[in-house]
């Protein structure tokens, strides 16, 4: 077997020699092409192509003190809501000639902390994060050296910029919709309560009961360990185990994955949706409209949320005085067959 010699990568010196120009001219072609005449630039670019020259982007970024990479630390890569947000982030990054690194904490604070420290060491241009807990001191630590924006969450103080929907209003819209359809005994399904948006959406549901003059004891809370499809199915089993007279006639789920799991359980149990159980989700992911019984959901502008957060991050990276701005999006209820329209 004949071993082929490893070809040495062409260097900037090789390019300068082949093009008959100085190292400074090659550097200008790479970094400040407007300073080089079109004829000289063409000669240098031709030499690069013939030599197979590839610039060392990592070294250039290291000299600059930061990279041209943004990072998004999401809660759950399996939830389409977060991938839709990531799409909005990537759209802005593409327009600005930046790249995006995606990480997932999986609702684990230690995993999140490890991601943040690794990104800090890599000198990313900025970090977008949907945090497990917005008050985490690790966020303050990272933000001392790296621009950081919170996505789909807020903090009570003004330490960071953030972009989020009004979860309290979203919860109110969902339960108001169910009350308008004659339901007075409603289950709120979601968790854990350590997540701020879970508390806010519950507060909105409670607010709808108060505004309607109903007994808030009729709002039955079923807490789930996470916010996945299996949690919705498990919540359905808990509902099925209740005495029929005490069983809620409707459910507001903290996100669409939980709602779709509950919907599947209801169908397999033989319940009619919405006649036996009306269901409302939250986020309005694409699967909501495509369900066997199309799901009523509170819509968040997912991609727009990602775009807005990225613009905030780039503003913060350019100007430290722009690091405490808040954007709030108003959610919208989209009625479908799961609540009888």
Buried (B, 14 or more C-beta within 10 A) or exposed (E): EEEEEEEEEBBBEBBBBBBEBEEEBBBBBBEEEEEBEEEBBEBBBEBBEEBEBEEEEEEBBEEEEBBBBBBBBBBBBEBBBBBBBBBBBBBBBEEEEBBBBBBBBBBEBEBBBBBBEEBBEBBBBBBBBBBBBBEBEBBBBBBEEBBBBBBBBBBEEEBBBBBBBBBBBBBBBBBBBBBEBEBBBBBBBBBEEEBBBBBBBBEBBBBBBEEEEBEEEEBBEBBBEBBBBEBBBBBBEBBBEEEEEEBBBBBBBBBBBBBBBBBBBBBEEEBEBBEEBBBBBBBBBEBBEEBEBBBBBBBBBBBBBBBBBBBBBBBBBEEEEBBBBBBEBEBBBBBBBBBEE
